[in-house]
Amino acid sequence: MSNQLLKGKKGIIFGALDEKSIAWQVALEAVRNGAEIILTNAPIALRMGSIKKLSDECQSIIVPADATSIPDLENLFTTSIQHFGGKIDFVLHSIGMSLNVRKKRHYTDLNYDFLIKGLDVSAVSFHKMLQVAFKLDAINEFGSILALTYIASQRTFPDYNDMAENKSFLESIARSFGYHYGKSKNVRINTISQSPTLTTAGSGVKGFNEFFEYANNISPLGNASAIDCAKYCVSLFSDYTKMVTMQNLFHDGGFSSTGVSQEIIDNMKS
Ligand SMILES: NC(=O)c1ccc[n+]([C@@H]2O[C@H](COP(=O)([O-])OP(=O)(O)OC[C@H]3O[C@@H](n4cnc5c(N)ncnc54)[C@H](O)[C@@H]3O)[C@@H](O)[C@H]2O)c1
């Protein structure tokens, strides 16, 4: 039996591409908890992915929006307010892309046009989304906005490449905009720093499978799954976390606080 933590709440979910996407699980968990949602993704992803299946399950509409386009975002928020007949209570930004990662450019040989594009998609899009929502006064008091991030923003993971900078920028936006949105409208903004997760974006990173195993062995609780992440997101959209804002919250089975584990030491011996 679900707890209905989001009963009566209305939200927008960015970034559900296929069943492996973290956003896909967040959409399902939000609806299980009583929320009404709108799904959005870039027009090209809507053509390639399987989001129609999710929208049927969630009984939600899909509004296409490239998260780097201000007109698309304005259309998304105004359409959402019309559709819901009122303001929005929660938003998930679950978007990441690096052309340097995709094109296998080494960190010491970055293409700067690729870098700017990846920064726009992965991080500046968060500011754009917040600014559009702020100007339209689209979010209810104590509404909750989340973005997904990764610990490579704060510690070096060599193959994460320029996504590390994108995630640092993203986390900083949550703090800076969190201040202004909190002060003027009581809206809260946080980032969740999630374990490695087997998704399309995740498995694009070089050496992902080996690193997934390593993180699983270091973390006392093991890696957090997409489904567990979805439950954490729902708790942060709910009124039970009403005073949490401007935080980067680790959802990683303890990875970020562990130096070494017995499993890693045992693996070194064998
Ligand atoms: N998978 C992991 O290991 C992991 C770990 C920590 C954090 N994250 C973060 O979680 C988030 C979701 O990624 P995922 O792992 O579920 O992968 P995913 O590939 O399923 O999701 C990425 C989404 O970004 C969307 N997107 C790309 N460009 C866009 C644009 N211009 N406008 C709108 N949407 C766009 C894609 O269509 C896709 O739906 C990302 O921010 C990612 O960095 C992932």
The ligand as an ORCA input file, in Angstrom:
! r2SCAN-3c Opt
* xyz 0 1
  N      23.133      6.886    -14.357
  C      23.993      7.257    -13.425
  O      24.946      6.547    -13.084
  C      23.778      8.578    -12.725
  C      24.375      8.799    -11.469
  C      24.194     10.037    -10.851
  C      23.426     11.026    -11.481
  N      22.859     10.764    -12.705
  C      22.081     11.821    -13.357
  O      20.745     11.435    -13.457
  C      20.126     12.198    -14.511
  C      19.318     11.278    -15.394
  O      20.149     10.408    -16.123
  P      19.859      8.863    -16.327
  O      21.024      8.142    -15.762
  O      18.490      8.524    -15.872
  O      19.995      8.703    -17.914
  P      18.966      8.900    -19.131
  O      19.830      8.839    -20.350
  O      17.866      7.924    -19.040
  O      18.396     10.379    -18.929
  C      19.014     11.551    -19.455
  C      17.880     12.376    -20.051
  O      18.327     13.671    -20.473
  C      17.476     14.015    -21.562
  N      17.983     15.156    -22.331
  C      19.169     15.223    -22.999
  N      19.241     16.416    -23.637
  C      18.098     17.098    -23.343
  C      17.597     18.384    -23.698
  N      18.282     19.226    -24.489
  N      16.385     18.758    -23.217
  C      15.644     17.929    -22.422
  N      16.091     16.705    -22.054
  C      17.291     16.298    -22.512
  C      17.493     12.726    -22.376
  O      16.510     12.693    -23.406
  C      17.245     11.703    -21.286
  O      15.862     11.507    -21.075
  C      21.267     12.930    -15.218
  O      21.369     14.248    -14.700
  C      22.472     12.123    -14.797
  O      23.679     12.844    -14.885
  C      22.992      9.562    -13.324
*
